[in-house]
């Protein structure tokens, strides 16, 4: 789909913002693809933040699947802010994989406090 607007920055911007404002999680995969492939930093941030919002919207999916998507978001995130947003979402999808991701992120000094807080919340939920 990217080929259709790749050479037209006005159309590309319109597509990114239209998908980012979508009222449900339907374009989540498209937004992830844009975030992972775009060279435009603004489009990367907007599409990745919208992707995270769409993961959060889909509260009834398997926690492991949501955590997998959140892990992929961390992998392509270029800024600390998006990684912190992922840490904020992890307790909503509490499972062993969420705890593993939070503990992995706690190794990053810039994320240590937020990651440890997320890990503690996940542990509390899993212990219940």
Secondary structure, 3 states (H helix, E strand, C coil): CHHHCCCCHHHHHHHHHHHHCCCCCCCHHHHHHHHHHCCCHHHHHHHHHHHHHHHHHCCCCCHHHHHHHHHHHHHHCCCHHHHHHHHHHHHHHCCHHHHHHHHHHCCCCCCHHHHHHHHHHHHHHHHC
